[in-house]
């Protein structure tokens, strides 16, 4: 039997001052979209909350995103404010916002039911201003070089989304194991750090059961 665990590596981004600014702007724009989405999703939670995970993102996109089949979404603001926003960044923002709203509504229902730490506890508040980071989907938001020493990341420059190539360092050995599956990394940019948070799904063999017991007297 094989167990699967998730382990996360920190790959430092070797960026110039200008590149770090572009990465920071990209994170800020992603968070801005999340803040706007939280209000919309909470407003329609009585419907969205009943859907399964695969149907929630399309349902939210129908409310905010203009397409040939959906020419007049209910909230036109998103097409004006987030013009040309990459679809995979948008879906990552929707997924995170859905999680925030779901957690809030669960906690609020518990509060209404009297499940509280203190008798006079105030009701929970919906926090739309949360410090999330954008997930980078392979091929859509990030393209790794074959040697993993650099990567092209889709960033916001002015009014356009472009590919910006940055160096990477600080690798461990997990990416060298063919049995490990690299998942979508997160772009982390703040005052202290500029790096990719890279999760790996790792297969670990389960030890066979035995009746032998080893005890060490210290």
C-alpha positions in Angstrom: 0.0 0.0 0.0 1.3 3.5 -0.9 0.5 6.7 1.0 0.5 10.0 -0.7 1.6 13.1 1.1 2.0 16.8 0.1 5.3 18.5 0.8 6.0 22.1 -0.2 9.3 23.5 -1.4 10.3 27.1 -1.5 11.9 28.1 -4.8 13.4 31.6 -4.6 12.7 34.0 -7.5 15.8 35.8 -8.8 14.1 39.0 -10.0 15.3 42.5 -10.8 13.7 45.4 -9.0 11.4 46.0 -12.0 10.4 42.3 -12.2 9.6 42.2 -8.5 7.4 45.2 -8.9 5.5 43.5 -11.8 5.1 40.4 -9.6 3.9 42.5 -6.7 1.3 44.3 -8.9 0.1 40.9 -10.2 -0.5 39.7 -6.7 -2.3 42.9 -5.8 -4.5 42.7 -8.9 -5.4 39.1 -8.0 -6.3 40.1 -4.5 -8.4 42.9 -5.8 -10.4 40.5 -7.9 -10.9 38.2 -4.9 -12.3 41.1 -2.8 -14.8 42.0 -5.5 -15.8 38.3 -6.0 -16.5 37.7 -2.3 -19.4 40.2 -2.2 -20.9 38.8 -5.4 -20.6 35.1 -4.3 -22.0 35.9 -0.8 -25.0 37.7 -2.4 -25.8 34.6 -4.5 -24.7 32.0 -1.9 -28.2 30.5 -1.5 -27.7 29.2 -5.1 -23.9 28.8 -5.5 -23.6 27.1 -2.1 -25.9 24.2 -3.3 -23.7 23.4 -6.3 -20.9 20.9 -6.3 -17.3 22.2 -6.6 -17.1 21.7 -10.4 -20.2 23.7 -11.1 -19.5 26.6 -8.7 -16.8 28.3 -10.9 -18.9 28.3 -14.1 -21.8 29.6 -12.1 -19.8 32.6 -10.8 -18.2 33.2 -14.3 -21.7 33.4 -15.7 -22.4 36.3 -13.3 -19.3 38.3 -14.1 -17.7 37.2 -17.4 -18.8 38.2 -20.9 -18.6 35.5 -23.6 -20.3 34.9 -26.9 -22.8 32.6 -25.1 -23.0 34.9 -22.1 -23.1 38.5 -23.7 -24.8 40.2 -20.7 -23.6 39.0 -17.3 -25.3 40.5 -14.3 -22.2 42.3 -13.1 -20.7 44.3 -16.0 -18.2 46.0 -13.7 -15.8 43.0 -13.8 -15.3 43.2 -17.6 -14.4 46.9 -17.3 -12.2 46.7 -14.2 -10.5 43.4 -14.9 -10.1 43.7 -18.7 -8.3 40.8 -20.3 -7.8 39.1 -16.9 -6.3 35.6 -17.6 -8.9 33.0 -17.3 -6.9 30.7 -15.0 -6.1 33.5 -12.6 -9.8 34.4 -12.6 -10.8 30.8 -11.8 -8.2 30.6 -9.1 -9.6 33.8 -7.5 -13.2 32.4 -7.8 -12.1 29.2 -6.1 -10.5 31.0 -3.2 -13.4 33.4 -2.8 -15.9 30.5 -2.7 -13.9 29.0 0.1 -14.0 32.3 2.1 -17.7 32.7 1.7 -18.4 29.0 2.5 -16.4 29.3 5.7 -18.1 32.5 6.7 -21.6 31.1 6.1 -20.8 27.9 8.1 -19.5 30.0 11.0 -22.5 32.3 10.9 -25.0 29.5 10.9 -23.2 28.0 14.0 -23.3 31.4 15.7 -27.1 31.7 15.0 -27.5 28.2 16.4 -25.8 29.2 19.6 -22.5 27.5 19.0 -20.2 30.2 20.5 -17.0 30.3 22.5 -18.6 32.9 24.8 -22.3 33.7 25.4 -21.8 37.3 24.3 -19.6 36.5 21.3 -20.2 38.8 18.3 -21.3 37.3 15.0 -18.5 36.4 12.6 -17.6 38.9 9.9 -17.0 38.2 6.2 -13.5 39.2 5.5 -13.0 40.1 1.8 -9.6 41.7 2.3 -7.5 38.5 2.8 -3.9 37.9 2.1 -4.1 35.3 -0.6 -1.7 34.5 -3.4 -2.4 33.5 -7.0 -2.0 29.8 -8.0 0.1 29.4 -11.2 -1.4 26.8 -13.4 1.1 25.0 -15.6 1.2 26.3 -19.2 -1.4 29.0 -18.5 0.2 31.1 -15.8 3.7 29.6 -15.5 6.1 27.8 -17.9 9.1 26.2 -16.3 12.4 25.7 -18.2 13.5 22.2 -18.7 16.2 22.5 -16.0 13.8 24.4 -13.6 16.4 27.2 -13.2 14.0 29.7 -14.7 10.3 30.2 -15.4 8.1 32.5 -17.4 5.3 33.9 -15.3 2.3 35.7 -16.6 2.3 39.2 -15.0 0.4 42.5 -15.4 2.3 45.2 -17.1 0.3 48.4 -17.5 -3.0 47.2 -19.2 -1.5 44.0 -20.7 -0.7 40.6 -19.4 2.7 39.4 -20.6 5.2 36.6 -20.0 8.1 37.6 -17.8 11.1 35.2 -17.4 12.8 35.1 -13.9 15.5 32.9 -12.4 14.8 30.3 -9.8 17.1 29.0 -7.0 16.9 27.1 -3.8 15.7 23.8 -5.2 15.6 20.7 -3.1 15.7 17.2 -4.5 11.9 16.5 -4.7 11.6 17.6 -8.3 14.2 15.1 -9.4 12.2 12.1 -8.3 10.0 10.9 -11.1 7.5 9.4 -8.6 6.8 12.9 -7.2 4.1 14.9 -8.9 4.6 18.7 -8.9 1.3 20.6 -8.3 0.5 24.2 -9.2 2.8 26.5 -7.3 1.7 29.8 -5.6 3.3 33.1 -6.3 4.4 34.6 -3.0 5.5 38.3 -3.0 5.7 40.4 0.1 8.2 42.7 1.9 10.3 39.8 3.1 10.2 37.3 0.2 9.7 36.7 -3.5 9.4 33.0 -4.2 7.3 30.2 -5.6 5.6 27.9 -3.1 5.8 24.5 -4.9 3.8 21.6 -3.6 4.7 18.0 -4.5 2.5 14.9 -4.1 4.9 12.3 -2.7 4.4 8.6 -2.7 5.6 6.9 0.5 5.4 3.1 0.9 3.6 2.0 4.0 5.6 -0.1 6.3 4.4 -3.7 6.8 2.7 -4.5 10.0 4.8 -6.4 12.5 4.4 -7.8 16.0 8.0 -6.8 16.9 8.3 -3.8 19.1 11.6 -1.9 19.8 11.9 0.0 23.0 14.9 2.1 24.0 15.5 3.1 27.6 17.0 6.6 27.8 
